[in-house]
Structure formats: C-alpha cells, structure tokens
Amino acid sequence: MSLLRSLRVFLVARTGSYPAGSLLRQSPQPRHTFYAGPRLSASASSKELLMKLRRKTGYSFVNCKKALETCGGDLKQAEIWLHKEAQKEGWSKAAKLQGRKTKEGLIGLLQEGNTTVLVEVNCETDFVSRNLKFQLLVQQVALGTMMHCQTLKDQPSAYSKGFLNSSELSGLPAGPDREGSLKDQLALAIGKLGENMILKRAAWVKVPSGFYVGSYVHGAMQSPSLHKLVLGKYGALVICETSEQKTNLEDVGRRLGQHVVGMAPLSVGSLDDEPGGEAETKMLSQPYLLDPSITLGQYVQPQGVSVVDFVRFECGEGEEAAETE
C-alpha cells in the first residue's frame, strides 16, 4: 500500500493531475462572490474619500458610502448622486407637507457694491429657522437674487427697485456652484429638515452715484458661514439721495431703517406735510422713533439727505393676515 501511495505522489509530480479515484484530497479552490454593484474597500484612501464627501455634503455616512459604491469611488459623481437622491426625497416630503402653515422663518439682507437685496424664506417653526441648514438656504436665495440683479441694466441717473414673488424667486438659478434652480435647493432643505418651507419674496435696489441705501435688520445675526448675509425677523431698505458723500451715511441709513421697521410707514410723504401722531402713515410726518419730540423729516433735513423710497419686510406678515381672514 505504501508503494502504491508513493507511485500516485510521483504521478502527480510528473503530470500535475490526480489519477482517477485518488485518495489524495484536492486543496480547496478560491470561491468568487458577485455583487450587485462595486463595493467600497476599507483602504485608508477610501475612508478619506468617505470623510471628504461627508464633510462636503453633510449627508450621513451610510448615504455617503452608498453614493461612493454606486459611483465607483468617483467623488464628484457621488456628490451629484447624493443631491439627486436628496431632491427626490425632498420633493416627496414637500408634497406631503404642502399646505402646512409657514409663519416662521427669516429675513435676509445682502449688500454688494451698489446693489442691495432683501429676501424672506418661511418655515413652520422658530426651531428650524435657527438651524444652519435653513440659514444656508436663505443665503442661497439672497445670492440667487443678487445674481439676478447683476444681469439687469443699470440706470445711469436714477435708482431702480424691483420685487420677486414666490414663483419668480423659485425659478431663479441656484448659483455658480449649485445645479438647478432655487426651487431645487428648497426641496433639498425640506428633505433634510422635514418641515414645509416657502421662498416667500424678494426685493432688490440698485443705485447710481449720488444715492445711498440705508439698511437695518431687527434682531440681526451674522455667521462666518453665511458670507455677508444679515438675518433677522424684520428688515428695511431706505433709499436716500445725497449731493455729497458723507462720513455718517451708514449711521443715518441704519437709523432710518430702524424707524421704518418700528413705525411701519406706508409712504414717504413730503417735508411740507403737517406733523402727524402715532397713527400717521407718511414716513416724514411720523414722530421720529428714536426721538418722538420731532418728526422724522425734522431729523433728516439737517443730515443733508433726502428720503425717496423704502422697502419693509416683516417675517410671516402675509400668513398672519390670511389666518385672521
């Protein structure tokens, strides 16, 4: 028997095959597993990609890993895939949440050069309005409105003012670093935060030389993450004409904005108008908010500026009126 076993071992060494009925066991062959899609390896570079995608998009590790697996480790394609999936989820949530009251939210103010924009974005709760993701949405709406203004032709000798309603605002491009429209950004935010939201409205003002836009946001808050955006619950723009550049224009403009927010005038009026009381709706005839012993017109006159127009936003004011009706 030992001779037979030796002979078989010899034949295997010579031919590389086993005779039929061999008593020697073959070594197990490697088994192949087939996956529905590529899987992300556990290498250090793959973990680094996962962390980078997580930081850039803010989506969960599970979703980021799935995106990288689906896109074969391509970071850019994974980011696009994540946004598309989030948009689908956002549109689905938006459809379910449609009709729910959006009385909270924020006013956003952004100034660049001779252009100033004021936007309002609404949500359901004050809790969500304090969330950075919601505030970034307000920033994106302000930047989209600013880009829209920069495409408009300047008026050489007069200021220009315009308004955008919810539908017009939603259709604006999201910006150079974002795909789609502001409506797509809204869907992403709804998907992430789970509340009904509305891009309510926007106003913009462009002024030539000789004009100045004073501004004020009540309860203002700023964040390094939000560019030059100022956020609050009330906002005002006051357009002034001045014959010369004055050093105190910023302070005067802020005080005029405070007055518009606090006194809620309906028109500018004239310096020749008779002083009014608390119920007065003409701005220049109203008691000056910071010194009721004089009218706003009496405050403005010595400052060397003329108030020609204004815009006032109060967060959720339309919703409250509709609920009362």
C-alpha positions as CSV (number, residue, x, y, z in Angstrom):
1,M,0.0,0.0,0.0
2,S,2.9,2.4,0.8
3,L,4.4,1.6,-2.7
4,L,1.0,2.5,-4.3
5,R,0.8,5.7,-2.4
6,S,4.3,6.6,-3.4
7,L,3.6,5.9,-7.1
8,R,0.5,8.2,-7.0
9,V,2.5,11.0,-5.5
10,F,5.1,10.5,-8.2
11,L,2.5,10.7,-11.0
12,V,1.0,13.9,-9.5
13,A,4.5,15.5,-9.5
14,R,5.1,14.4,-13.2
15,T,1.7,15.2,-14.7
16,G,0.2,17.9,-12.4
17,S,-3.1,15.8,-12.2
18,Y,-4.5,13.3,-10.0
19,P,-5.3,9.7,-11.1
20,A,-9.0,8.7,-11.0
21,G,-10.0,7.6,-7.6
22,S,-7.1,9.2,-6.0
23,L,-7.0,9.1,-2.2
24,L,-5.3,12.5,-2.0
25,R,-7.7,15.3,-1.4
26,Q,-7.5,18.3,-3.7
27,S,-6.8,21.7,-2.0
28,P,-9.9,23.9,-1.8
29,Q,-10.3,26.3,-4.8
30,P,-11.0,30.0,-4.2
31,R,-14.7,30.9,-4.4
32,H,-15.9,34.0,-6.2
33,T,-18.6,36.3,-4.8
34,F,-20.6,38.5,-7.2
35,Y,-22.0,41.8,-6.0
36,A,-24.9,43.8,-7.5
37,G,-22.5,46.8,-7.6
38,P,-19.0,47.8,-6.7
39,R,-18.2,47.8,-3.0
40,L,-16.1,50.5,-1.3
41,S,-12.9,48.9,0.1
42,A,-11.7,49.5,3.6
43,S,-8.4,51.2,2.5
44,A,-7.2,54.4,4.0
45,S,-7.8,56.3,0.7
46,S,-11.5,55.0,0.6
47,K,-12.0,56.2,4.2
48,E,-10.6,59.6,3.3
49,L,-13.0,59.8,0.4
50,L,-15.9,58.9,2.6
51,M,-14.9,61.6,5.2
52,K,-14.4,64.2,2.5
53,L,-17.8,63.5,0.9
54,R,-19.4,63.6,4.4
55,R,-17.8,67.0,5.2
56,K,-18.7,68.5,1.9
57,T,-22.3,67.4,1.7
58,G,-23.4,66.9,5.3
59,Y,-25.2,63.6,4.4
60,S,-25.0,60.6,6.7
61,F,-22.0,58.1,6.5
62,V,-24.4,55.4,5.3
63,N,-25.6,57.5,2.3
64,C,-22.1,58.8,1.5
65,K,-20.8,55.2,1.4
66,K,-23.7,54.1,-0.8
67,A,-23.0,57.0,-3.1
68,L,-19.3,56.2,-3.4
69,E,-20.1,52.5,-4.0
70,T,-22.7,53.4,-6.7
71,C,-20.3,55.7,-8.4
72,G,-17.2,53.5,-8.2
73,G,-15.4,55.9,-5.8
74,D,-15.8,59.0,-8.0
75,L,-16.2,61.8,-5.5
76,K,-17.8,64.3,-7.9
77,Q,-20.3,61.8,-9.3
78,A,-21.1,60.6,-5.8
79,E,-21.9,64.2,-4.7
80,I,-24.2,64.6,-7.8
81,W,-25.9,61.3,-7.0
82,L,-26.5,62.3,-3.3
83,H,-28.0,65.6,-4.3
84,K,-30.3,63.9,-6.9
85,E,-31.5,61.3,-4.3
86,A,-32.0,64.0,-1.7
87,Q,-34.0,66.1,-4.2
88,K,-36.2,63.1,-4.9
89,E,-36.8,62.6,-1.1
90,G,-37.3,66.4,-0.7
91,W,-39.9,66.6,-3.4
92,S,-41.7,63.7,-1.9
93,K,-41.7,65.3,1.6
94,A,-42.7,68.7,0.1
95,A,-45.8,67.1,-1.5
96,K,-46.8,65.6,1.8
97,L,-46.1,68.8,3.8
98,Q,-47.8,71.1,1.4
99,G,-50.5,73.3,3.0
100,R,-49.0,73.3,6.5
101,K,-48.6,76.8,7.9
102,T,-45.3,78.6,7.5
103,K,-45.5,81.5,9.8
104,E,-41.9,81.4,11.0
105,G,-38.7,81.9,9.0
106,L,-36.1,84.7,8.4
107,I,-35.5,87.9,6.5
108,G,-32.1,88.0,4.8
109,L,-30.2,91.2,3.8
110,L,-27.2,91.2,1.4
111,Q,-25.4,94.2,0.1
112,E,-22.7,94.2,-2.7
113,G,-21.5,97.4,-4.3
114,N,-24.5,99.5,-5.4
115,T,-27.0,96.6,-5.1
116,T,-28.9,95.5,-2.0
117,V,-31.4,92.6,-1.7
118,L,-33.9,91.7,0.9
119,V,-35.4,88.2,0.9
120,E,-37.9,86.3,3.0
121,V,-37.9,82.5,3.4
122,N,-40.6,80.9,5.6
123,C,-40.7,77.6,7.6
124,E,-43.1,76.1,10.2
125,T,-41.1,76.6,13.5
126,D,-38.7,79.0,15.0
127,F,-36.6,76.0,15.9
128,V,-35.9,75.2,12.3
129,S,-35.3,78.9,11.5
130,R,-32.3,78.8,13.9
131,N,-30.8,75.7,12.1
132,L,-27.7,76.5,10.0
133,K,-29.1,74.4,7.1
134,F,-32.1,76.7,6.9
135,Q,-30.0,79.8,7.2
136,L,-27.8,78.5,4.3
137,L,-31.0,78.2,2.2
138,V,-31.8,81.9,2.9
139,Q,-28.2,82.7,1.9
140,Q,-28.6,80.8,-1.4
141,V,-31.9,82.7,-2.1
142,A,-30.2,86.0,-1.4
143,L,-27.2,85.2,-3.6
144,G,-29.6,84.0,-6.4
145,T,-31.5,87.3,-6.2
146,M,-28.2,89.2,-6.2
147,M,-27.1,87.4,-9.4
148,H,-30.4,88.2,-11.0
149,C,-29.9,91.9,-10.2
150,Q,-26.4,91.9,-11.7
151,T,-27.8,90.8,-15.0
152,L,-30.2,93.8,-15.2
153,K,-29.2,97.0,-16.9
154,D,-28.1,99.9,-14.6
155,Q,-30.0,103.2,-14.7
156,P,-27.3,105.9,-15.1
157,S,-29.2,108.7,-13.3
158,A,-31.9,107.1,-11.2
159,Y,-32.3,104.2,-8.8
160,S,-34.1,101.0,-9.7
161,K,-36.2,98.9,-7.4
162,G,-38.0,95.6,-8.1
163,F,-39.8,92.7,-6.4
164,L,-39.9,89.0,-7.0
165,N,-42.9,86.8,-5.9
166,S,-42.6,83.2,-4.7
167,S,-42.9,81.7,-8.2
168,E,-40.4,84.1,-9.8
169,L,-38.0,83.6,-6.9
170,S,-38.2,79.8,-7.2
171,G,-37.3,79.9,-10.8
172,L,-34.0,81.7,-10.4
173,P,-30.8,79.8,-11.0
174,A,-29.3,78.5,-7.7
175,G,-25.8,80.0,-8.4
176,P,-22.4,79.2,-10.0
177,D,-21.6,76.4,-7.5
178,R,-25.0,74.8,-7.4
179,E,-27.0,72.9,-10.0
180,G,-30.7,73.6,-10.9
181,S,-32.9,76.4,-9.5
182,L,-33.7,77.8,-6.1
183,K,-36.7,75.6,-6.1
184,D,-34.4,72.6,-6.2
185,Q,-32.4,74.0,-3.2
186,L,-35.8,74.4,-1.4
187,A,-36.5,70.7,-2.0
188,L,-33.1,69.7,-0.6
189,A,-33.7,71.7,2.6
190,I,-37.2,70.3,3.0
191,G,-35.7,66.8,2.7
192,K,-33.1,67.5,5.3
193,L,-35.2,69.4,7.9
194,G,-38.6,67.8,7.4
195,E,-40.7,71.0,7.5
196,N,-42.8,72.8,5.0
197,M,-40.9,75.8,3.6
198,I,-41.6,78.6,1.1
199,L,-39.4,81.0,-0.8
200,K,-41.8,83.9,0.0
201,R,-40.5,87.0,-1.7
202,A,-37.5,89.2,-2.5
203,A,-36.9,92.9,-3.1
204,W,-33.8,94.5,-4.8
205,V,-32.5,98.0,-5.1
206,K,-29.7,99.3,-7.4
207,V,-28.5,102.9,-7.0
208,P,-26.2,105.1,-9.1
209,S,-23.7,107.7,-7.8
210,G,-25.5,110.3,-5.6
211,F,-27.8,107.8,-4.0
212,Y,-27.3,105.6,-0.9
213,V,-29.2,102.7,0.5
214,G,-29.6,102.6,4.3
215,S,-30.5,99.3,5.8
216,Y,-31.5,97.7,9.1
217,V,-32.4,94.1,10.2
218,H,-34.0,93.8,13.6
219,G,-32.6,91.0,15.8
220,A,-29.7,90.8,13.4
221,M,-27.4,87.8,13.5
222,Q,-24.4,87.0,11.3
223,S,-22.3,83.9,10.9
224,P,-18.9,83.3,9.3
225,S,-20.6,80.5,7.3
226,L,-23.1,83.0,5.8
227,H,-20.9,85.3,3.7
228,K,-22.1,88.9,4.3
229,L,-25.7,87.9,4.9
230,V,-27.5,89.5,7.8
231,L,-30.5,87.6,9.2
232,G,-33.5,88.7,11.4
233,K,-37.3,88.8,11.7
234,Y,-37.7,92.4,10.3
235,G,-35.8,94.2,7.6
236,A,-35.8,97.6,5.9
237,L,-34.1,99.4,3.0
238,V,-34.2,103.2,2.8
239,I,-33.2,104.9,-0.5
240,C,-31.7,108.3,0.0
241,E,-30.4,110.9,-2.3
242,T,-27.4,113.0,-1.3
243,S,-25.4,115.7,-3.0
244,E,-22.1,114.7,-1.4
245,Q,-20.5,111.7,0.2
246,K,-20.8,112.0,3.9
247,T,-19.0,110.0,6.5
248,N,-22.1,109.4,8.7
249,L,-24.3,108.0,5.9
250,E,-24.1,104.4,7.2
251,D,-25.3,105.6,10.7
252,V,-28.0,107.8,9.2
253,G,-29.2,104.9,7.0
254,R,-29.3,102.5,9.9
255,R,-31.4,104.9,12.0
256,L,-33.8,105.5,9.0
257,G,-34.1,101.7,8.7
258,Q,-34.9,101.3,12.4
259,H,-37.6,103.9,12.0
260,V,-39.2,102.1,9.0
261,V,-39.1,98.8,10.9
262,G,-40.6,100.3,14.1
263,M,-43.1,102.7,12.7
264,A,-44.2,100.8,9.6
265,P,-45.0,103.8,7.3
266,L,-47.0,103.2,4.1
267,S,-45.5,106.1,2.0
268,V,-42.6,108.6,2.2
269,G,-44.7,111.8,2.2
270,S,-43.2,115.3,2.0
271,L,-41.2,117.6,4.3
272,D,-44.1,120.1,3.8
273,D,-46.6,117.7,5.3
274,E,-48.0,118.6,8.8
275,P,-46.6,116.6,11.7
276,G,-48.8,113.5,12.5
277,G,-49.3,111.4,15.5
278,E,-48.8,107.7,16.3
279,A,-51.4,106.8,13.6
280,E,-49.6,108.7,10.8
281,T,-48.6,106.6,7.8
282,K,-46.5,109.1,5.9
283,M,-42.9,108.4,6.9
284,L,-41.5,112.0,7.1
285,S,-44.5,113.2,9.1
286,Q,-44.3,110.4,11.7
287,P,-42.8,111.0,15.2
288,Y,-39.1,110.0,14.9
289,L,-38.8,106.6,16.5
290,L,-35.6,107.5,18.5
291,D,-36.8,111.0,19.5
292,P,-40.6,111.4,19.3
293,S,-40.4,115.1,20.1
294,I,-39.5,115.7,16.4
295,T,-40.7,114.2,13.2
296,L,-38.5,112.0,11.0
297,G,-38.5,114.9,8.4
298,Q,-37.0,117.2,11.1
299,Y,-34.3,114.6,11.8
300,V,-33.5,114.1,8.2
301,Q,-33.3,117.7,7.0
302,P,-30.1,118.7,8.8
303,Q,-28.4,115.4,7.7
304,G,-28.1,116.6,4.1
305,V,-30.0,113.6,2.6
306,S,-33.5,113.2,1.0
307,V,-35.5,110.1,1.6
308,V,-37.0,109.0,-1.7
309,D,-38.2,105.4,-1.2
310,F,-38.2,102.5,1.2
311,V,-38.9,98.7,1.5
312,R,-40.1,97.0,4.6
313,F,-40.3,93.2,5.2
314,E,-41.8,91.6,8.3
315,C,-41.4,87.8,8.5
316,G,-44.7,86.0,8.2
317,E,-46.9,89.1,7.9
318,G,-49.0,87.7,5.0
319,E,-49.6,84.4,6.8
320,E,-51.0,86.1,9.9
321,A,-53.4,88.2,7.8
322,A,-54.6,85.1,5.9
323,E,-55.2,83.2,9.2
324,T,-57.2,86.2,10.5
325,E,-59.4,86.2,7.5
